[in-house]
């Protein structure tokens, strides 16, 4: 049995946003892998990047954790060099393009975007809207690049908005796209909270899902599953991601070096009541 302490900083929004369950599910998966192996998990909420850097310094100075889980890297992110400087190893939840991390669980964000767009086009959608997450995050940039490449390749209009992962931002971006003279027939959201916010806006505007517009969430959650209608999702499994991150962290703690980089399967669309072919 491998003893050790796994640290996982968590954005404050995971506690305050009622529909944002992604981080909670990841944390639960990490704990599910870690506890039976004799490891503990320490998670601390942080409001800003600067606060997260201070948490890392405190963890290292007080020897509170032995390995840290990092996610949502941005360009020139200061966290990996800080962890190296204080002598703490880390496991990255990242993208295939991020080859620098010795220990990582990786997904193909561009491939996932192509997968969902290919599916929607096969259902007859030609005006496909995308509401991405914060542009400062690398995975948001790569999803947007894949979206722009796909619509350009197939001669489709670019219908793009940006949110901050909150329900309110998803509603605002959806309202903007739906006010266009030729609005999208389907909207793809980079997380579940923004999709739920947009779905609530549809009700407020008297629009019917999916007759007037279809909705697809990048992440799945209980909120997506229990919404009326249930929201179609790309099928990313946050809980399984957490389990994989926990298992790799255990390998790091044990000093093993042969299974430290894992690549998650590219997900496919899970069609639910919020998705149909275009009606116009």
C-alpha positions in Angstrom: 0.0 0.0 0.0 1.3 3.4 -0.9 1.0 6.2 1.7 1.0 9.8 0.7 -0.9 13.0 0.4 -2.4 14.3 -2.8 -3.1 18.1 -3.1 -5.8 19.4 -5.5 -6.5 23.2 -5.6 -10.1 23.8 -6.4 -11.7 27.0 -7.9 -14.2 28.6 -5.5 -16.8 28.4 -8.2 -17.1 24.6 -7.6 -18.8 25.4 -4.3 -20.8 28.5 -5.4 -22.1 27.5 -8.8 -25.1 25.2 -8.3 -24.8 23.5 -11.6 -21.0 23.2 -11.9 -20.3 19.7 -10.8 -17.2 18.9 -13.0 -14.6 19.7 -10.3 -16.6 18.0 -7.6 -16.8 14.8 -9.7 -13.1 14.9 -10.5 -12.3 15.3 -6.8 -14.5 12.4 -5.9 -12.8 10.2 -8.5 -9.3 11.1 -7.1 -10.5 10.2 -3.6 -12.0 6.9 -4.8 -8.6 5.9 -6.2 -6.5 7.3 -3.4 -8.1 6.2 -0.2 -8.0 2.4 -0.8 -4.3 2.8 -1.6 -3.7 4.4 1.7 -3.4 8.0 0.4 -5.2 11.1 1.6 -6.5 14.0 -0.5 -6.3 17.6 0.5 -8.4 20.1 -1.5 -8.4 23.8 -0.9 -10.5 26.4 -2.6 -8.8 29.3 -4.3 -10.4 32.4 -5.8 -7.5 33.5 -8.0 -4.3 32.2 -9.6 -2.2 34.2 -7.1 -4.1 32.5 -4.3 -3.4 29.1 -5.8 0.3 29.9 -6.0 0.3 30.9 -2.3 -1.4 27.6 -1.4 1.3 25.7 -3.3 4.0 27.5 -1.4 2.2 26.8 1.9 1.8 23.1 1.1 5.5 22.8 0.2 6.7 24.8 3.2 4.6 22.9 5.7 5.0 19.6 3.9 1.3 19.1 3.8 1.2 17.2 0.4 3.5 15.0 -1.6 2.1 15.5 -5.1 -0.2 18.0 -6.6 -2.9 17.7 -9.3 -2.9 20.6 -11.8 -5.6 21.4 -14.4 -6.7 24.3 -16.6 -3.3 25.4 -17.6 -2.9 28.8 -19.3 -0.2 30.2 -21.5 3.0 30.9 -19.5 1.4 29.3 -16.5 3.5 30.0 -13.4 2.4 26.9 -11.5 4.6 24.2 -13.1 7.8 26.1 -12.6 6.8 27.0 -9.0 6.2 23.3 -8.2 9.5 22.4 -9.7 11.2 25.1 -7.6 9.7 24.0 -4.3 10.3 20.3 -5.1 6.7 19.1 -5.4 5.9 16.7 -8.3 2.6 17.1 -10.1 0.1 15.3 -12.2 -1.3 17.3 -15.1 -4.9 17.0 -16.3 -4.2 18.3 -19.8 -4.1 18.0 -23.5 -2.2 15.8 -25.9 -0.2 18.9 -27.0 1.2 19.3 -23.5 4.1 17.0 -23.7 6.3 18.6 -21.0 4.6 16.9 -18.0 6.2 13.7 -16.8 3.0 12.6 -15.2 -0.3 13.4 -16.9 -3.8 12.3 -17.9 -4.4 13.7 -21.3 -7.4 14.4 -23.6 -7.5 15.5 -27.2 -9.5 18.7 -27.1 -9.2 19.4 -30.8 -10.2 15.8 -31.7 -13.2 16.0 -29.3 -14.4 19.2 -31.0 -14.1 17.6 -34.4 -16.0 14.6 -33.1 -19.0 16.6 -31.9 -19.1 18.9 -34.9 -19.0 15.9 -37.3 -21.9 14.3 -35.4 -24.0 17.5 -35.5 -23.3 18.0 -39.2 -24.4 14.5 -39.9 -27.7 15.3 -38.1 -28.2 18.1 -40.6 -27.0 21.1 -38.7 -25.2 23.7 -40.8 -25.4 26.7 -38.3 -23.5 25.3 -35.3 -22.8 27.8 -32.5 -20.0 27.3 -30.0 -19.8 29.0 -26.6 -16.3 28.4 -25.3 -14.7 28.9 -21.9 -12.2 31.7 -20.9 -9.8 32.3 -23.8 -6.8 32.5 -21.4 -7.1 28.7 -20.8 -5.1 26.6 -23.3 -7.8 24.0 -23.8 -10.3 26.7 -24.6 -8.0 28.1 -27.2 -7.5 24.6 -28.8 -11.2 23.9 -28.9 -11.9 27.2 -30.5 -9.1 26.6 -33.1 -10.6 23.2 -34.0 -14.0 24.8 -34.3 -12.8 27.5 -36.6 -10.9 25.0 -38.7 -13.9 22.7 -39.0 -16.4 25.4 -40.1 -13.9 26.9 -42.5 -13.2 23.5 -44.0 -16.9 22.7 -44.5 -18.0 26.2 -45.6 -20.1 26.8 -42.5 -20.6 30.1 -40.7 -18.5 30.8 -37.6 -21.0 31.4 -34.7 -18.8 31.8 -31.7 -19.2 33.2 -28.2 -17.2 33.2 -24.9 -18.3 32.6 -21.4 -16.5 32.2 -18.0 -18.1 28.8 -17.2 -20.9 30.3 -15.1 -24.6 29.8 -16.0 -25.1 33.5 -16.4 -22.3 33.8 -19.0 -23.7 30.9 -21.0 -27.1 32.6 -21.0 -25.6 35.9 -22.2 -23.5 34.4 -25.0 -26.5 32.3 -26.1 -28.8 35.4 -26.2 -26.2 37.2 -28.4 -26.0 34.3 -30.9 -29.8 33.7 -31.0 -30.4 37.4 -31.8 -28.6 37.0 -35.1 -30.6 37.3 -38.3 -29.6 33.7 -39.0 -29.2 32.2 -35.6 -27.6 28.8 -34.9 -29.8 25.7 -34.9 -27.6 24.0 -32.3 -25.3 25.4 -29.5 -22.3 23.6 -28.1 -21.1 24.7 -24.7 -17.7 24.1 -23.1 -19.2 23.1 -19.8 -22.5 22.0 -18.2 -23.1 25.2 -16.2 -23.2 27.4 -19.3 -25.5 24.9 -21.1 -27.9 24.9 -18.1 -27.9 28.7 -18.0 -28.7 28.8 -21.7 -31.5 26.2 -21.3 -33.1 28.4 -18.6 -32.9 31.3 -21.0 -34.7 29.4 -23.7 -37.6 28.9 -21.3 -37.6 32.6 -20.4 -37.7 33.5 -24.1 -40.5 31.0 -24.8 -38.3 28.9 -27.1 -38.7 25.1 -27.2 -35.7 22.8 -26.9 -34.8 21.2 -29.3 -37.5 22.4 -31.8 -36.1 26.0 -31.9 -32.5 25.2 -31.0 -30.6 22.1 -29.8 -28.2 22.2 -26.9 -25.1 20.1 -26.3 -22.8 20.3 -23.2 -19.1 19.3 -23.3 -19.3 17.9 -19.8 -22.0 15.6 -18.3 -23.5 16.1 -14.8 -26.5 15.2 -12.8 -27.9 18.7 -13.7 -27.7 17.7 -17.4 -29.3 14.4 -16.8 -32.2 15.7 -14.8 -32.9 18.8 -16.8 -36.2 19.0 -18.8 -35.4 18.0 -21.5 -32.2 16.2 -20.5 -29.2 17.8 -22.1 -27.1 16.0 -24.8 -23.4 15.8 -23.8 -20.1 15.0 -25.4 -19.6 12.4 -22.8 -16.5 13.5 -20.9 -16.5 11.5 -17.7 -15.3 13.8 -15.0 -15.4 11.0 -12.3 -13.3 8.7 -14.5 -10.9 11.5 -15.1 -10.5 11.9 -11.3 -9.9 8.1 -10.9 -7.2 8.2 -13.6 -5.5 11.3 -12.0 -5.6 9.6 -8.6 -4.1 6.4 -10.0 -1.2 8.3 -11.7 -0.6 10.3 -8.5 -0.3 6.9 -6.7 2.3 5.8 -9.2 4.3 9.0 -8.6 4.2 8.5 -4.9 5.4 4.9 -5.3 8.3 6.0 -7.4 7.2 4.1 -10.4 7.8 5.6 -13.8 6.2 3.2 -16.4 2.5 4.3 -16.3 2.7 8.0 -15.7 1.1 9.3 -19.0 -2.4 8.2 -19.9 -4.5 9.3 -22.8 -8.3 9.3 -22.4 -10.5 8.0 -25.2 -12.1 10.6 -27.5 -15.7 10.8 -26.4 -18.7 10.7 -28.6 -22.0 12.5 -28.3 -24.6 11.1 -25.9 -27.9 12.2 -27.5 -30.7 13.2 -25.1 -33.8 15.2 -25.4 -32.1 18.5 -26.1 -30.7 17.3 -29.4 -32.4 16.7 -32.7 -31.9 17.7 -36.3 -32.7 21.3 -37.3 -36.3 22.2 -37.8 -35.6 25.2 -40.0 
